[in-house]
Amino acid sequence: MRTIQHFVDGTDYPGTSGNTQPVLNPSLGTPQAEVALANKVDVDHAIANAAKAQKKWAQQNPQKRIRVLMAWIQLIHQHMDELARTLSLEHGKIFEDAKGDIQRGVDVLEFALGAPHQLKGEYSSGVGPGIDTYSLRQPLGVVAGITPFNFPAMIPLWKAGPAIAAGNAFILKPSERDPSVPVRLAELFIEAGGPEGILNVVHGDKEAVDALLDSETIQAIGFVGSTPIAQYIYERCAASGKRSQCFGGAKNHAIVLPDADLEATADTLVGAAFGSAGERCMALSVVVPVGKETAEKLREALIRKIPQLHVGHCLDPRSDYGALVTADAKERVERLITEGVNDGADLVIDGRTLDMSDATFEGESLSQGFYTGPSFFDHVTTDMSIYTEEIFGPVLSMVRAETLEEAIKLPSEHRYGNGVAIFTRDGGAARDFITNVDVGMVGINVPIPVPIAYYTFGGWKASGFGDLNQHGPDSFRFYTKTKTVTARWPENESAGPQFTMPVMD
């Protein structure tokens, strides 16, 4: 069986631990490879190589650095289908969705091409007699990213692109569930002319993560994953004086007002809730219709549309979404559905009944794949686990509200604050919603409000820990430190020692 190794100093690195973990094909439910797992020795080896390479990389002017990124972008586009196919077969998301995963990462690489502008400092002349003050942005050194299984291309590129463009070396610890694409991206970076040691990939579990957190060389950690781990990494980084940006779980709501086009809104909800089998931190998992008539009409539209979804193999062009990533993920989703039923929610469409026993694709049986059909609950209340927990699966819950004010309270008072959307033709209502909702990213008739690359991405409350977001200008602020210089050039004059605080008169 193929072994996916670490990628250190521009080449495959087998590591010293000897430990591996299976990499599954979620569509078939069978192993397709194994991935090497790093121990502390392996992580320290990658960090040492990164530190050795970083100083010379930082001395390159930003224009030379981004020329490597330009070539990297071209190579990613040339290998798009190869990357997307590999991603689909390890994650389970459909092929076109996998290409979107990669493209949204490339978008941030394209933003990072503006590094010469983003890294400019400020200059003030004559702040005092013959005194000028100016600032410069300098790289931190060696930084790291710990990224999730659900976006194995996008999130690594969101982290690595700006960090590398700013002059840092980067250690990537991707998910061990779908590790091939991160390694391939690192290989393409070298092919694009990137120096060895600037982008390294190490696979592993908690031992590898803790080695990164405890390293005195690593200056910053970017993380995306579950909220408990996000908080753990944030607190541990704070204790050791590291910078961190840690993004956790979500429970994204969609508020639907009576004036919305309910047919079009229902189509939008179906795509946003069930795309990628709901394994997105921006998946729209709660819909809140305002008023009984709105709720009944929307319910009827969803009942018509949801059963039309085709669940199947990730490479089957008929599939609207594919398998969940593991058997454990499938078990958790179906357990939460059962809890919703036991708590008294109305399970209008039960995805647990999906029968794949006779399903095939290109002659291969899908009966052992990790599939769950789309589920739809109505009359969900805020004390139910299907409302309080991030399900991370193809489940849509309807929570009814009588007024816009009541609807706004739901996402605002939820412990997660990642994304929220409102569907309406009323600009005043939308403006009021934007002002008052306590959530980090807002969509107006946009179900998945992921900002474009030159704005920042980040949630609030238990969805995000740290004061700087991902991509956009915040990424360069996060991966650089500001040095401020106050300069004076005296002409052989001396006023003797001064013992008071200098004042710029």
SEVEX-931497 format. One record per residue (C-alpha): y, x, z; residue number from 1. Coordinates in pm, 1 decimal, always signed. Layout:
% SEVEX-931497
REC  Y  X  Z  NUM
...
***
This chain:
% SEVEX-931497
REC  +0.0  +0.0  +0.0  1
REC  +349.7  +121.7  -86.3  2
REC  +543.5  +275.7  +204.6  3
REC  +921.1  +231.5  +216.0  4
REC  +1059.6  +546.4  +374.1  5
REC  +1393.1  +634.8  +526.0  6
REC  +1660.7  +781.0  +298.3  7
REC  +1832.3  +1084.2  +451.5  8
REC  +2038.8  +1361.2  +293.8  9
REC  +1990.7  +1219.8  -53.7  10
REC  +1611.1  +1193.0  -52.9  11
REC  +1315.3  +1005.7  +93.7  12
REC  +1240.3  +1102.5  +452.3  13
REC  +904.1  +997.4  +603.0  14
REC  +1013.6  +1034.1  +963.3  15
REC  +816.3  +1166.9  +1256.3  16
REC  +715.4  +854.6  +1447.5  17
REC  +420.1  +754.8  +1231.0  18
REC  +495.6  +390.1  +1309.7  19
REC  +517.6  +130.6  +1034.2  20
REC  +562.6  -243.7  +997.7  21
REC  +441.7  -474.4  +719.7  22
REC  +693.4  -600.4  +464.7  23
REC  +587.6  -948.5  +357.5  24
REC  +624.1  -1153.4  +43.0  25
REC  +747.4  -1480.6  +199.5  26
REC  +667.3  -1677.9  -114.5  27
REC  +298.1  -1590.9  -85.7  28
REC  +274.6  -1516.0  +285.9  29
REC  +107.4  -1180.9  +219.4  30
REC  +198.2  -814.6  +286.2  31
REC  +340.3  -625.0  -11.0  32
REC  +446.6  -295.4  +149.3  33
REC  +498.5  -123.4  +480.1  34
REC  +816.2  +29.6  +612.8  35
REC  +845.0  +343.6  +823.3  36
REC  +1006.2  +289.7  +1164.6  37
REC  +1235.5  +557.0  +1305.8  38
REC  +1228.8  +703.0  +1653.2  39
REC  +1518.6  +879.8  +1824.3  40
REC  +1429.6  +1210.6  +1658.0  41
REC  +1453.4  +1050.7  +1315.3  42
REC  +1784.9  +882.6  +1391.9  43
REC  +1930.5  +1204.8  +1531.0  44
REC  +1814.2  +1386.9  +1215.7  45
REC  +2003.2  +1137.5  +997.7  46
REC  +2312.6  +1160.2  +1216.3  47
REC  +2312.1  +1541.1  +1204.7  48
REC  +2293.4  +1537.6  +824.8  49
REC  +2573.6  +1284.5  +808.4  50
REC  +2795.6  +1487.2  +1037.7  51
REC  +2735.7  +1800.2  +829.2  52
REC  +2833.3  +1622.3  +505.7  53
REC  +3125.1  +1418.2  +637.2  54
REC  +3390.8  +1686.7  +680.3  55
REC  +3378.5  +1798.9  +318.9  56
REC  +3376.1  +1435.2  +201.0  57
REC  +3682.8  +1356.6  +412.2  58
REC  +3867.1  +1651.4  +256.9  59
REC  +3830.9  +1494.4  -88.4  60
REC  +4138.8  +1296.6  -177.4  61
REC  +4084.1  +917.8  -180.9  62
REC  +4106.0  +898.8  -559.7  63
REC  +3807.9  +1132.1  -598.9  64
REC  +3611.4  +933.7  -344.0  65
REC  +3669.1  +602.8  -518.0  66
REC  +3562.0  +748.0  -851.5  67
REC  +3216.5  +773.6  -695.8  68
REC  +3244.9  +409.4  -589.4  69
REC  +3344.6  +312.0  -942.1  70
REC  +3032.1  +475.8  -1081.8  71
REC  +2825.9  +316.5  -802.2  72
REC  +2953.7  -28.4  -896.2  73
REC  +2859.3  +28.7  -1259.7  74
REC  +2507.1  +135.7  -1164.3  75
REC  +2459.9  -166.0  -938.9  76
REC  +2554.9  -393.3  -1228.4  77
REC  +2316.5  -208.0  -1459.8  78
REC  +2032.9  -255.0  -1209.7  79
REC  +2132.2  -608.0  -1103.3  80
REC  +1814.9  -784.1  -1217.8  81
REC  +1590.6  -517.2  -1067.4  82
REC  +1775.1  -535.8  -735.1  83
REC  +1778.1  -915.5  -732.2  84
REC  +1406.9  -940.3  -806.9  85
REC  +1321.7  -695.4  -528.3  86
REC  +1552.0  -879.7  -289.2  87
REC  +1396.7  -1216.8  -373.8  88
REC  +1041.2  -1095.0  -328.5  89
REC  +1114.9  -951.1  +16.4  90
REC  +1355.0  -1216.9  +147.6  91
REC  +1233.9  -1534.6  -22.8  92
REC  +1570.4  -1653.6  -158.9  93
REC  +1575.8  -1754.7  -523.8  94
REC  +1663.8  -1502.7  -794.0  95
REC  +2011.0  -1637.1  -880.6  96
REC  +2100.1  -1656.4  -511.3  97
REC  +1987.2  -1294.7  -473.0  98
REC  +2222.8  -1192.4  -752.3  99
REC  +2503.0  -1369.0  -565.2  100
REC  +2409.5  -1173.4  -252.7  101
REC  +2452.5  -848.3  -444.1  102
REC  +2769.9  -956.3  -625.1  103
REC  +2949.9  -1053.5  -304.1  104
REC  +2876.6  -703.0  -179.7  105
REC  +3006.7  -550.4  -501.9  106
REC  +3326.0  -754.1  -458.5  107
REC  +3398.2  -555.8  -142.3  108
REC  +3320.6  -227.5  -315.6  109
REC  +3579.9  -328.6  -574.2  110
REC  +3831.5  -397.0  -296.4  111
REC  +3749.4  -55.9  -149.3  112
REC  +3868.8  +100.5  -476.6  113
REC  +4214.7  +38.8  -330.5  114
REC  +4150.2  +299.9  -61.4  115
REC  +4442.0  +523.7  -171.8  116
REC  +4674.1  +232.6  -98.7  117
REC  +4494.5  +107.9  +214.4  118
REC  +4502.1  +455.6  +369.8  119
REC  +4874.9  +509.4  +324.5  120
REC  +5070.3  +568.8  +643.7  121
REC  +5434.4  +492.3  +727.7  122
REC  +5741.9  +715.6  +732.3  123
REC  +6073.9  +683.0  +910.3  124
REC  +6342.1  +947.4  +867.6  125
REC  +6631.5  +1013.2  +1102.0  126
REC  +6485.7  +839.2  +1406.6  127
REC  +6682.7  +1094.7  +1608.1  128
REC  +6897.6  +1399.7  +1534.1  129
REC  +6696.7  +1580.6  +1266.0  130
REC  +6380.6  +1398.6  +1373.0  131
REC  +6133.8  +1213.3  +1148.1  132
REC  +5831.1  +1006.9  +1247.8  133
REC  +5534.6  +927.9  +1030.9  134
REC  +5174.6  +813.8  +1059.9  135
REC  +4848.9  +895.3  +883.5  136
REC  +4512.9  +723.1  +869.6  137
REC  +4214.5  +951.6  +915.3  138
REC  +3841.0  +877.5  +903.5  139
REC  +3651.0  +838.1  +1227.7  140
REC  +3365.9  +1069.8  +1124.7  141
REC  +3012.9  +928.4  +1132.3  142
REC  +2981.4  +549.8  +1161.7  143
REC  +2688.2  +310.3  +1144.0  144
REC  +2596.4  -39.1  +1031.5  145
REC  +2315.3  -255.2  +1169.3  146
REC  +2262.0  -532.4  +919.0  147
REC  +2054.5  -854.8  +899.4  148
REC  +1764.2  -968.9  +685.2  149
REC  +1942.7  -1265.7  +529.9  150
REC  +2188.5  -1060.3  +320.6  151
REC  +2015.5  -726.1  +257.2  152
REC  +2265.8  -623.7  -11.7  153
REC  +2592.5  -797.2  +73.1  154
REC  +2632.7  -697.2  +437.3  155
REC  +2531.8  -330.7  +390.9  156
REC  +2787.0  -303.2  +109.0  157
REC  +3051.2  -480.3  +318.2  158
REC  +3003.2  -215.9  +584.1  159
REC  +2932.4  +98.5  +384.6  160
REC  +3184.7  +55.9  +102.5  161
REC  +3512.2  +67.1  +298.8  162
REC  +3369.7  +316.7  +549.8  163
REC  +3273.4  +564.9  +278.8  164
REC  +3593.4  +508.3  +80.9  165
REC  +3789.5  +591.0  +396.2  166
REC  +3616.7  +928.9  +422.8  167
REC  +3340.8  +857.5  +673.6  168
REC  +2967.8  +923.5  +652.6  169
REC  +2756.8  +612.8  +704.6  170
REC  +2421.6  +549.8  +872.6  171
REC  +2268.6  +217.2  +767.1  172
REC  +2001.0  +53.5  +981.5  173
REC  +1900.5  -249.1  +771.7  174
REC  +1652.2  -517.7  +865.0  175
REC  +1294.2  -395.1  +852.0  176
REC  +1195.6  -732.1  +701.2  177
REC  +1350.9  -658.9  +358.3  178
REC  +1437.4  -288.0  +345.5  179
REC  +1385.3  -197.4  -22.2  180
REC  +1725.0  -300.9  -158.8  181
REC  +1928.2  -102.7  +98.7  182
REC  +1727.3  +209.2  +10.3  183
REC  +1775.1  +147.1  -361.4  184
REC  +2149.4  +106.7  -313.1  185
REC  +2159.2  +443.6  -136.0  186
REC  +1966.4  +601.9  -422.1  187
REC  +2218.2  +460.2  -669.2  188
REC  +2502.6  +604.5  -459.2  189
REC  +2354.7  +951.0  -507.7  190
REC  +2304.9  +881.4  -879.1  191
REC  +2672.7  +783.4  -897.2  192
REC  +2773.0  +1128.4  -774.0  193
REC  +2789.5  +1055.6  -403.0  194
REC  +2728.3  +1361.1  -184.7  195
REC  +2399.0  +1392.9  -2.5  196
REC  +2423.0  +1288.5  +359.7  197
REC  +2716.6  +1047.8  +318.8  198
REC  +2499.4  +734.6  +293.8  199
REC  +2175.1  +749.0  +491.9  200
REC  +1925.8  +468.7  +561.9  201
REC  +1697.9  +459.2  +865.9  202
REC  +1459.9  +172.4  +939.3  203
REC  +1355.2  +73.6  +1284.4  204
REC  +1349.9  -155.0  +1583.5  205
REC  +1526.7  -141.5  +1919.3  206
REC  +1449.7  +228.5  +1963.1  207
REC  +1641.3  +313.1  +1647.3  208
REC  +1926.7  +79.5  +1740.6  209
REC  +1961.0  +228.8  +2087.6  210
REC  +1958.4  +580.1  +1941.9  211
REC  +2259.7  +485.6  +1730.7  212
REC  +2434.1  +321.6  +2025.0  213
REC  +2376.5  +620.3  +2252.3  214
REC  +2473.2  +890.1  +2001.6  215
REC  +2791.4  +1076.5  +2090.8  216
REC  +2844.0  +1150.8  +1720.8  217
REC  +2852.9  +788.9  +1604.5  218
REC  +3211.2  +667.0  +1640.8  219
REC  +3180.0  +301.5  +1537.8  220
REC  +2912.0  +36.3  +1491.7  221
REC  +2925.8  -268.8  +1264.7  222
REC  +2665.1  -535.4  +1337.2  223
REC  +2563.7  -874.7  +1197.6  224
REC  +2278.7  -1072.5  +1352.5  225
REC  +2207.7  -1305.4  +1642.0  226
REC  +2463.3  -1366.8  +1916.2  227
REC  +2256.8  -1219.7  +2204.7  228
REC  +2211.1  -891.7  +2017.0  229
REC  +2574.0  -894.7  +1898.6  230
REC  +2690.0  -922.0  +2259.2  231
REC  +2444.1  -652.6  +2370.9  232
REC  +2569.7  -407.6  +2109.0  233
REC  +2934.0  -494.0  +2176.1  234
REC  +2899.1  -437.0  +2550.0  235
REC  +2698.7  -116.0  +2509.5  236
REC  +2950.4  +23.4  +2260.1  237
REC  +3235.7  -62.2  +2495.3  238
REC  +3058.9  +116.1  +2780.6  239
REC  +3026.3  +434.3  +2573.5  240
REC  +3372.7  +418.3  +2417.1  241
REC  +3261.7  +328.1  +2065.1  242
REC  +3441.6  +90.3  +1833.7  243
REC  +3238.7  -213.1  +1736.3  244
REC  +3260.8  -527.9  +1528.8  245
REC  +2966.1  -753.7  +1610.1  246
REC  +2904.7  -1087.2  +1441.7  247
REC  +2653.0  -1336.4  +1574.8  248
REC  +2528.0  -1688.0  +1521.5  249
REC  +2694.7  -1999.6  +1387.4  250
REC  +2691.0  -2377.1  +1380.8  251
REC  +2911.6  -2469.0  +1090.0  252
REC  +3048.0  -2824.5  +1072.5  253
REC  +3176.7  -3031.8  +781.4  254
REC  +3420.4  -3313.0  +863.6  255
REC  +3416.6  -3593.6  +604.9  256
REC  +3711.1  -3834.8  +602.0  257
REC  +3693.1  -4185.6  +451.8  258
REC  +3907.4  -4089.6  +150.8  259
REC  +3668.9  -3815.8  +34.4  260
REC  +3466.7  -3855.9  -283.5  261
REC  +3138.4  -3920.5  -104.8  262
REC  +2909.5  -3865.3  -404.4  263
REC  +3062.7  -3527.6  -479.5  264
REC  +3072.9  -3443.5  -109.2  265
REC  +2703.6  -3526.3  -71.4  266
REC  +2618.2  -3291.2  -359.3  267
REC  +2824.3  -3020.2  -194.7  268
REC  +2661.6  -3075.4  +143.6  269
REC  +2311.1  -3052.1  -1.1  270
REC  +2382.9  -2716.0  -161.5  271
REC  +2561.4  -2574.8  +143.0  272
REC  +2300.9  -2694.9  +392.8  273
REC  +1980.5  -2610.7  +208.0  274
REC  +2071.8  -2316.2  -14.7  275
REC  +1878.0  -2001.3  +76.8  276
REC  +1660.7  -2227.6  +297.8  277
REC  +1953.0  -2246.5  +541.6  278
REC  +1917.2  -1876.6  +625.6  279
REC  +2290.0  -1807.6  +605.3  280
REC  +2536.8  -1756.2  +887.2  281
REC  +2769.6  -1977.0  +681.0  282
REC  +2511.9  -2250.2  +616.0  283
REC  +2661.4  -2592.5  +669.5  284
REC  +2429.0  -2741.2  +931.0  285
REC  +2632.2  -3027.1  +1084.8  286
REC  +2810.7  -3304.9  +895.6  287
REC  +3059.5  -3523.7  +1081.6  288
REC  +3159.0  -3840.3  +893.4  289
REC  +3461.7  -4018.4  +1038.5  290
REC  +3408.2  -4391.7  +1076.0  291
REC  +3094.8  -4605.4  +1048.8  292
REC  +3146.4  -4700.6  +684.1  293
REC  +3186.1  -4334.8  +582.5  294
REC  +2872.1  -4244.8  +776.2  295
REC  +2660.2  -4517.5  +619.1  296
REC  +2771.7  -4440.0  +264.2  297
REC  +2721.6  -4067.7  +312.6  298
REC  +2379.8  -4123.9  +469.7  299
REC  +2272.2  -4333.9  +172.3  300
REC  +2390.2  -4067.7  -74.8  301
REC  +2209.7  -3790.3  +112.8  302
REC  +1887.4  -3992.3  +127.7  303
REC  +1899.2  -4017.4  -251.5  304
REC  +1981.3  -3653.8  -318.3  305
REC  +1785.1  -3447.9  -64.8  306
REC  +1435.2  -3547.6  -182.6  307
REC  +1523.8  -3428.0  -533.3  308
REC  +1529.2  -3065.9  -415.0  309
REC  +1252.9  -2844.3  -549.5  310
REC  +1113.0  -2594.7  -298.1  311
REC  +907.1  -2317.2  -450.1  312
REC  +854.9  -1952.7  -538.2  313
REC  +1169.3  -1739.7  -532.0  314
REC  +1130.2  -1643.1  -898.9  315
REC  +1054.3  -1995.1  -1022.7  316
REC  +1366.1  -2110.6  -1212.7  317
REC  +1295.6  -2467.8  -1098.7  318
REC  +1333.1  -2377.0  -730.4  319
REC  +1647.5  -2484.7  -546.1  320
REC  +1541.7  -2273.5  -252.8  321
REC  +1240.7  -2068.8  -150.7  322
REC  +1045.9  -1969.5  +156.7  323
REC  +1171.3  -1875.1  +500.0  324
REC  +1149.5  -1505.0  +573.4  325
REC  +850.1  -1506.1  +811.7  326
REC  +589.9  -1734.6  +965.0  327
REC  +777.4  -1703.5  +1297.2  328
REC  +1095.8  -1828.3  +1131.0  329
REC  +909.7  -2129.1  +990.3  330
REC  +752.8  -2202.0  +1330.2  331
REC  +1090.9  -2187.3  +1504.7  332
REC  +1258.2  -2422.2  +1256.6  333
REC  +976.7  -2677.3  +1281.3  334
REC  +971.1  -2650.5  +1661.4  335
REC  +1342.5  -2735.1  +1673.6  336
REC  +1285.7  -3030.6  +1440.1  337
REC  +1021.4  -3158.3  +1681.6  338
REC  +1263.8  -3112.8  +1971.4  339
REC  +1522.4  -3318.0  +1781.8  340
REC  +1273.9  -3601.6  +1742.1  341
REC  +1176.8  -3582.1  +2108.6  342
REC  +1545.1  -3587.6  +2209.0  343
REC  +1593.2  -3915.2  +2023.8  344
REC  +1762.8  -3809.8  +1700.1  345
REC  +1681.7  -4014.3  +1388.4  346
REC  +1475.0  -3789.8  +1158.1  347
REC  +1558.5  -3956.3  +828.4  348
REC  +1387.1  -3692.5  +609.1  349
REC  +1111.4  -3477.3  +760.0  350
REC  +1071.1  -3140.3  +589.7  351
REC  +761.5  -3061.2  +792.5  352
REC  +562.7  -3288.6  +562.3  353
REC  +608.5  -3057.6  +263.6  354
REC  +262.7  -2994.7  +112.9  355
REC  +223.9  -2664.2  -72.1  356
REC  -156.5  -2657.6  -64.5  357
REC  -186.9  -2702.0  -441.0  358
REC  +136.0  -2526.1  -541.5  359
REC  +112.3  -2219.4  -763.6  360
REC  +341.3  -1987.4  -954.7  361
REC  +217.8  -1767.4  -1238.1  362
REC  -138.5  -1821.9  -1121.3  363
REC  -77.0  -1732.4  -756.0  364
REC  -123.0  -1982.9  -475.3  365
REC  +180.5  -2063.1  -260.4  366
REC  -26.1  -2231.4  +9.7  367
REC  +25.4  -1947.3  +259.3  368
REC  +398.1  -1907.0  +193.0  369
REC  +650.8  -1976.3  +466.2  370
REC  +789.6  -2298.1  +320.9  371
REC  +962.5  -2584.5  +497.7  372
REC  +1103.3  -2885.0  +318.7  373
REC  +1460.7  -3008.4  +370.5  374
REC  +1513.8  -3213.1  +688.2  375
REC  +1794.8  -3456.9  +761.2  376
REC  +1880.2  -3599.6  +1104.8  377
REC  +2121.3  -3883.0  +1183.3  378
REC  +2261.3  -3999.2  +1517.7  379
REC  +2252.6  -3648.0  +1661.6  380
REC  +2437.1  -3597.5  +1991.1  381
REC  +2598.5  -3284.6  +2129.9  382
REC  +2342.5  -3235.0  +2407.9  383
REC  +2046.4  -3198.9  +2169.0  384
REC  +1903.7  -2853.9  +2092.1  385
REC  +1928.1  -2921.5  +1718.0  386
REC  +2304.6  -2938.8  +1773.7  387
REC  +2354.4  -2662.6  +2028.5  388
REC  +2121.6  -2405.0  +1867.7  389
REC  +2153.6  -2224.0  +1538.0  390
REC  +1840.9  -2345.7  +1356.8  391
REC  +1870.5  -2100.9  +1063.1  392
REC  +1662.0  -2321.8  +840.8  393
REC  +1687.9  -2613.6  +593.9  394
REC  +1802.8  -2875.0  +845.8  395
REC  +2115.8  -3092.5  +824.5  396
REC  +2231.3  -3293.0  +1125.2  397
REC  +2475.4  -3585.1  +1117.5  398
REC  +2700.1  -3636.6  +1419.2  399
REC  +2917.7  -3944.6  +1387.6  400
REC  +3283.7  -3961.5  +1493.1  401
REC  +3529.6  -4249.1  +1511.2  402
REC  +3852.4  -4052.2  +1458.4  403
REC  +3971.0  -3723.3  +1313.2  404
REC  +4070.8  -3610.2  +1662.6  405
REC  +3716.9  -3672.3  +1787.1  406
REC  +3575.7  -3489.2  +1485.4  407
REC  +3799.4  -3185.3  +1542.1  408
REC  +3675.5  -3158.0  +1900.6  409
REC  +3315.5  -3106.5  +1789.2  410
REC  +3349.1  -2765.2  +1618.0  411
REC  +3634.0  -2668.8  +1849.5  412
REC  +3425.1  -2718.4  +2163.2  413
REC  +3101.9  -2573.7  +2022.8  414
REC  +3019.1  -2228.3  +2155.9  415
REC  +3003.0  -2093.7  +1799.7  416
REC  +3316.1  -2070.1  +1587.9  417
REC  +3218.3  -1919.0  +1256.3  418
REC  +3305.1  -2160.8  +975.5  419
REC  +3414.1  -2521.8  +934.3  420
REC  +3510.5  -2746.1  +642.9  421
REC  +3692.4  -3073.8  +590.2  422
REC  +3653.0  -3306.3  +292.3  423
REC  +3956.1  -3521.7  +220.7  424
REC  +4230.0  -3601.5  -30.7  425
REC  +4489.4  -3621.5  +250.2  426
REC  +4695.1  -3304.0  +268.0  427
REC  +4852.5  -3401.7  +598.7  428
REC  +4514.1  -3454.2  +761.0  429
REC  +4391.3  -3122.7  +621.9  430
REC  +4698.9  -2942.6  +753.1  431
REC  +4652.9  -3096.0  +1096.5  432
REC  +4287.7  -2991.7  +1087.8  433
REC  +4372.4  -2630.4  +996.7  434
REC  +4623.4  -2608.5  +1279.7  435
REC  +4407.1  -2753.5  +1554.8  436
REC  +4044.9  -2658.0  +1487.7  437
REC  +3924.0  -2363.1  +1698.9  438
REC  +3714.1  -2187.0  +1435.6  439
REC  +3768.1  -1858.0  +1252.6  440
REC  +3717.8  -1961.8  +888.5  441
REC  +3820.3  -2297.4  +743.5  442
REC  +3739.4  -2463.9  +412.3  443
REC  +3940.0  -2748.4  +259.7  444
REC  +3697.5  -2928.2  +26.4  445
REC  +3510.7  -2594.4  +22.4  446
REC  +3178.4  -2613.6  +208.3  447
REC  +3113.2  -2243.2  +262.4  448
REC  +3453.9  -2085.7  +331.9  449
REC  +3358.8  -1720.4  +284.0  450
REC  +3689.5  -1546.5  +204.4  451
REC  +3727.9  -1334.8  -105.1  452
REC  +3693.7  -960.1  -57.1  453
REC  +4061.9  -884.6  +0.2  454
REC  +4081.2  -1123.6  +297.3  455
REC  +3888.7  -1067.8  +616.9  456
REC  +3565.1  -1239.0  +720.0  457
REC  +3493.8  -1319.3  +1082.3  458
REC  +3418.1  -1596.3  +1327.9  459
REC  +3544.5  -1672.2  +1676.5  460
REC  +3389.4  -1734.7  +2016.2  461
REC  +3016.5  -1655.4  +2029.1  462
REC  +3018.6  -1593.5  +1653.5  463
REC  +3217.9  -1270.7  +1676.0  464
REC  +3279.0  -987.8  +1922.9  465
REC  +3555.9  -738.6  +1855.9  466
REC  +3914.2  -769.7  +1741.2  467
REC  +3877.1  -664.8  +1376.1  468
REC  +3690.9  -852.0  +1104.4  469
REC  +3474.1  -748.7  +812.0  470
REC  +3609.9  -650.3  +470.0  471
REC  +3969.3  -689.3  +358.2  472
REC  +4240.5  -475.1  +521.7  473
REC  +4066.3  -494.9  +860.5  474
REC  +3778.3  -285.3  +728.1  475
REC  +4005.2  +12.2  +667.7  476
REC  +4170.8  -35.4  +1006.1  477
REC  +3828.5  -41.0  +1169.3  478
REC  +3695.3  +271.3  +998.0  479
REC  +4006.5  +486.3  +1046.2  480
REC  +4217.9  +609.9  +1334.0  481
REC  +4595.8  +633.9  +1322.8  482
REC  +4769.2  +961.7  +1399.0  483
REC  +5146.0  +945.9  +1454.7  484
REC  +5362.6  +1255.2  +1407.8  485
REC  +5714.6  +1313.3  +1540.1  486
REC  +5868.0  +1614.3  +1359.7  487
REC  +6181.7  +1819.2  +1408.0  488
REC  +6280.3  +2145.6  +1241.4  489
REC  +6542.6  +2321.2  +1461.8  490
REC  +6760.5  +2600.2  +1324.1  491
REC  +6701.3  +2875.0  +1584.2  492
REC  +6876.2  +2676.9  +1855.6  493
REC  +6770.8  +2632.6  +2217.3  494
REC  +6912.1  +2398.9  +2471.9  495
REC  +6678.5  +2528.9  +2740.1  496
REC  +6396.4  +2337.9  +2904.9  497
REC  +6431.9  +1957.7  +2933.1  498
REC  +6275.8  +1769.6  +3225.6  499
REC  +6359.3  +1410.5  +3136.6  500
REC  +6193.3  +1164.9  +2898.9  501
REC  +6319.5  +1235.4  +2542.6  502
REC  +6547.0  +963.1  +2408.4  503
REC  +6625.1  +929.6  +2039.2  504
REC  +7006.3  +904.8  +2065.1  505
***
